[in-house]
Amino acid sequence: MSMKLSFLASILFLHLFIPAVACAQETTVSGPDGQLSVKVFLKNGEPHYSVTYQDKVMLEDSPLGLVTNEGDFSRNLTYTGEQREHIDKTYSQEKIKRSQVHYTAHQLTCSFEDSRQREIRIVFQVSNNDIAFRYELPTWGERRACVVQQEATGFKFPENTTTFLSNMMAPMGAFACTSPSYESGYTNDEPVGKPTYQKQGYVFPGLFRVGDQGWVLVSETGVNSLYCASHLSDGTKDGLYTIAFPDERQNNGFGSTGAQLGLPGVTPWRTITVGKDLSPIVETTIPFDVVDPLYEASQEYQYGRGTWSWIVWQDASMNWDDQVTYIDLAAELGYEYILMDALWDTNIGYERMEELIRYANTKNVDVFLWYNSNGSYNDAPQGPRNRMSTSIARKEEMKWLKKAGVKGLKVDFFGGDKQETMRVYEDILSDANDYGLMIIFHGCTLP
């Protein structure tokens, strides 16, 4: 009799225990209005998520995780717990779609461990139409640094999805080895899974139409000098697109393809905007909602309209007379600026440029000048070259620009998405802010 009771007790224990374990491997977070929902779960030790909107599947089971030089955090994981928080943020930004933004979201932080009890956290923030998620890596014992070699992060769309995507250009091609320059066209309502002709994947943002159920925009934000920029891989026939890191041939083969990350550290945010129609996608401010400024502006910068001779007459227009014509045109139109493009350094020269800037100022027109971002990873002959790529040269140049009365720079021909290039972007912006200069980036990755 006691053996039977013991057996029944064991069965009861298993009956109660097994569902509890299974439940602990799956969790859900929804936006404030409850229409957008993310499910996070383990499948055979591999982290996944899925997305529904208004009870319709927008993303099927999609992989998560990182592969680092310290270990693989995309498989053989154990779910160890979660934390929840309500996000309520108000901020002002006069240069985006809405000057006053009130962002509310529900945050879910899922914690996982590998077989050596090293933790990785995945943070999801879900608002009414937007999802943002990123990875957080703590210190692991005495380890204070790692290299992220690959992301397992993916986006798996239902089979009836069609795409509006722009292919990533192959490196060291196009004009004078200046690609990728992010100037490719877009697919138009093509089925998922169609590969790019150069097998380079697609740049952010990527737009997807999930049949008649709605629309999804996938992108990233929060990239800085502590990580590389990324893009989408070519899709598979079953609708899976994954995060792809830069091609090793970018920057003329120089620099890493992954990300060197100090610990504790975080990755950029992956963003997903969902709507029944395109309104939430057109109106989203998610690229700004989940990030904060890296530094304070040194002054209140005044943007405006400008004339630009290159768009009509190209390099041949970089001469004194044609630039005077376009200064006069800006004055006649009431425009605030003129952008003087490539080759001004050789065709006009620094000394005469100061005279030309003074002439523009007599017409109440201010000046932007063009720069080649570097000379070591492209063959573009247009100058000025090698003035933006090192701290010493850049600060020397910006000191002259400020003295000459230039208001901003257009920096062109970036070499790709590697972390080294992200440092160049950040350094140019930070130094320009110190000298009170505005920046236009061209041939560049997603801001």
PyMOL commands that set and color helices and strands:
alter all, ss='L'
color gray80, all
select helices_A, chain A and resi 2-24+175-177+250-253+279-283+286-289+310-317+320-333+344-347+350-362+391-404+419-434
alter helices_A, ss='H'
color red, helices_A
select strands_A, chain A and resi 26-30+36-43+46-53+56-63+66-68+71-73+78-92+100-113+119-126+130-137+145-151+154-156+161-164+190-191+206-210+214-221+231-232+240-244+259-262+265-266+269-275+306-308+337-340+366-372+408-412+438-441
alter strands_A, ss='S'
color yellow, strands_A
deselect
rebuild
show_as cartoon
